[in-house]
Amino acid sequence: MIDYVKSSPHFFRLIKRAFVAVCLILLVLAAVIPAPLQEAADFGRVPNPSKSAWFLLWTQELVSYSNYFVYLIVVMGLFFALLPWLPRTRPAERACWFPREQRVVNLLTLASFVLIVTLTIIAVFFRGENWSFVLPF
């Protein structure tokens, strides 16, 4: 029989302290560092290119290739929403990084991450006027 250490009093105290510390640090940083907002929108002077927020740029980049790629975004959203139920394996005996039983789910998740980061970098640094491809230097 495996002896387990109960996580209830010990581990969750550490988690609560870390949560409070991170919240306090974020509040202080939010009060000290101003948000990088642009000026109010002016329909007479629209920026070119008009880009989304950095966390949505990958979707704008993907849809710039074809309108049908919006369905890929929907499928990826469904994949991540259903991710807890995808690996139909028995419960783990011990903690393990990237178990063999979940290799397909791990590879799909890693591929999605690499795709999103790559598209975000392209949209931030390699898109110029009229969303044309430009070199950043």
C-alpha positions as CSV (number, residue, x, y, z in Angstrom):
1,M,0.0,0.0,0.0
2,I,1.3,3.5,-0.9
3,D,1.4,6.0,1.9
4,Y,0.0,9.4,0.8
5,V,0.4,12.8,2.5
6,K,-2.9,14.6,2.8
7,S,-2.8,17.8,0.9
8,S,-5.7,19.4,2.7
9,P,-4.0,21.4,5.5
10,H,-0.5,21.6,4.2
11,F,-0.5,22.1,0.5
12,F,-3.5,24.4,0.3
13,R,-2.1,26.8,2.9
14,L,0.9,27.2,0.6
15,I,-1.4,27.7,-2.4
16,K,-3.5,30.3,-0.5
17,R,-0.3,32.2,0.5
18,A,1.0,32.2,-3.1
19,F,-2.4,33.3,-4.4
20,V,-2.5,36.3,-2.0
21,A,1.1,37.2,-2.8
22,V,0.6,37.2,-6.6
23,C,-2.7,39.2,-6.2
24,L,-0.9,41.8,-4.1
25,I,2.0,42.0,-6.5
26,L,-0.4,42.4,-9.5
27,L,-2.3,45.1,-7.7
28,V,0.9,47.1,-6.9
29,L,2.1,46.7,-10.5
30,A,-1.3,47.8,-11.9
31,A,-1.2,50.9,-9.7
32,V,2.4,51.8,-10.6
33,I,2.7,50.9,-14.3
34,P,0.2,52.5,-16.6
35,A,-1.7,50.4,-19.2
36,P,-0.4,50.8,-22.8
37,L,-3.6,52.1,-24.2
38,Q,-3.9,54.0,-27.5
39,E,-5.8,57.3,-27.9
40,A,-9.5,57.3,-28.3
41,A,-10.8,56.0,-31.7
42,D,-11.1,58.5,-34.5
43,F,-12.9,57.4,-37.6
44,G,-11.3,60.1,-39.6
45,R,-7.8,58.7,-38.9
46,V,-7.8,54.9,-38.7
47,P,-4.4,53.3,-38.1
48,N,-3.0,51.0,-40.8
49,P,-2.8,48.2,-40.1
50,S,-5.5,48.1,-37.5
51,K,-4.4,45.2,-35.2
52,S,-6.2,43.4,-32.4
53,A,-4.9,43.0,-28.9
54,W,-1.8,40.9,-28.7
55,F,-3.6,37.9,-27.4
56,L,-6.0,37.9,-30.4
57,L,-3.5,38.6,-33.1
58,W,-3.0,35.0,-33.9
59,T,-6.7,34.7,-34.9
60,Q,-6.5,37.8,-37.0
61,E,-3.3,36.4,-38.7
62,L,-5.0,33.0,-39.3
63,V,-8.1,34.5,-40.8
64,S,-6.0,36.8,-43.0
65,Y,-5.0,33.7,-45.0
66,S,-8.6,32.5,-45.6
67,N,-12.0,33.1,-44.0
68,Y,-12.5,29.4,-43.6
69,F,-9.7,29.2,-41.0
70,V,-12.2,30.5,-38.5
71,Y,-13.5,27.0,-38.3
72,L,-10.1,25.8,-37.3
73,I,-10.3,28.3,-34.4
74,V,-13.7,26.9,-33.4
75,V,-12.4,23.3,-33.6
76,M,-9.4,24.3,-31.4
77,G,-11.8,25.9,-28.9
78,L,-13.9,22.7,-28.7
79,F,-10.7,20.6,-28.4
80,F,-9.5,22.6,-25.4
81,A,-13.0,22.7,-23.9
82,L,-13.3,18.9,-24.1
83,L,-9.7,18.3,-23.1
84,P,-10.4,17.0,-19.6
85,W,-12.5,14.2,-21.1
86,L,-10.3,13.3,-24.1
87,P,-7.7,11.0,-22.5
88,R,-9.8,7.9,-21.7
89,T,-7.2,6.2,-19.5
90,R,-7.2,4.9,-16.0
91,P,-6.3,7.2,-13.2
92,A,-2.5,7.6,-12.7
93,E,-0.8,5.7,-10.0
94,R,1.8,8.5,-9.6
95,A,2.4,11.9,-11.1
96,C,4.2,11.9,-14.4
97,W,5.0,14.5,-17.1
98,F,3.7,13.5,-20.5
99,P,2.5,10.0,-19.9
100,R,2.6,7.6,-22.8
101,E,-1.2,6.9,-22.5
102,Q,-1.9,10.6,-23.4
103,R,0.7,11.1,-26.1
104,V,-1.8,12.1,-28.8
105,V,-3.5,14.8,-26.6
106,N,-0.1,16.1,-25.5
107,L,1.2,16.4,-29.0
108,L,-2.0,18.1,-30.2
109,T,-1.8,20.6,-27.3
110,L,1.9,21.3,-28.0
111,A,1.2,21.7,-31.7
112,S,-1.6,24.2,-30.9
113,F,0.7,26.1,-28.6
114,V,3.5,26.4,-31.2
115,L,1.0,27.4,-33.9
116,I,-0.5,30.2,-31.7
117,V,2.9,31.6,-30.7
118,T,4.2,31.5,-34.3
119,L,1.1,33.2,-35.7
120,T,1.3,35.9,-32.9
121,I,5.0,36.6,-33.6
122,I,4.2,36.9,-37.4
123,A,1.3,39.3,-36.7
124,V,3.2,41.5,-34.3
125,F,6.6,41.8,-36.1
126,F,6.0,40.9,-39.7
127,R,2.8,42.7,-40.7
128,G,2.9,46.2,-42.1
129,E,0.6,48.5,-44.0
130,N,-2.5,46.9,-45.5
131,W,-1.5,43.7,-43.6
132,S,1.3,43.0,-46.1
133,F,4.3,40.9,-45.1
134,V,7.4,43.1,-44.1
135,L,10.7,42.4,-42.5
136,P,11.1,43.9,-39.0
137,F,14.6,45.3,-39.7
